[in-house]
């Protein structure tokens, strides 16, 4: 997900600026449990193409539902809140990340199957109607 610049509680984490990344925990709902994440500055992330903005890229360890632009991401190290940032946009959905894999798998499975002979019924295709015979 992409966020605006982080509002730090005390001071910016030095690890973020020396290594370009910071491992911490993330929460965007008050009652939700903390999720491990990695915050990356825009200068160290090849997927972030906005050199004029000081936005951050947050990579979550597990996919989450309902992350919405305008909500706030809150970051923790242990039990200590280190800062927060407004969410600009969520990252790609789990579907978008796996759609290519799924399509590739389905195509490979179809290629492994022998081609249907003329007498076998193809799934999704209706059987031809047989004409009534007169006695």
Residue pairs with C-beta under 8 A, 6 or more apart in sequence:
1 57
1 58
1 60
1 67
1 73
1 87
1 88
1 89
1 90
1 91
2 48
2 55
2 56
2 57
2 58
2 87
2 88
2 89
2 91
3 55
3 56
3 57
3 58
3 73
3 85
3 86
3 87
3 88
4 55
4 56
4 85
4 86
4 88
5 54
5 55
5 56
5 85
6 12
6 39
6 56
6 75
6 83
6 84
6 85
7 83
7 84
7 85
8 82
8 83
9 81
9 82
9 83
10 82
13 22
13 24
13 77
13 82
15 21
15 22
16 22
16 39
16 41
17 41
20 40
20 41
20 43
20 44
20 45
21 38
21 39
21 40
21 41
21 44
22 38
22 39
23 36
23 37
23 38
24 36
24 37
24 38
24 39
24 75
24 76
24 77
24 82
25 34
25 35
25 36
25 37
25 75
25 76
25 77
26 34
26 35
26 36
26 37
26 58
26 60
26 73
26 74
26 75
26 76
27 33
27 34
27 35
27 73
27 74
27 76
28 64
28 67
28 71
28 72
28 73
28 74
28 87
32 64
34 76
35 60
35 61
35 62
35 64
36 60
36 61
36 62
37 58
37 59
37 60
37 61
37 75
38 58
38 59
39 56
39 57
39 58
39 75
40 48
40 56
40 57
40 58
40 59
41 54
41 56
41 57
42 48
42 50
42 51
42 53
42 54
42 55
42 56
42 57
43 51
45 57
47 57
48 55
48 57
55 88
56 85
58 73
59 91
60 91
63 94
67 87
67 90
68 87
68 90
69 87
69 88
69 89
69 90
70 86
70 87
71 86
71 87
72 84
72 85
72 86
72 87
73 84
73 85
73 86
73 87
74 81
74 83
74 84
75 81
75 82
75 83
75 84
75 85
76 82
116 122
121 127
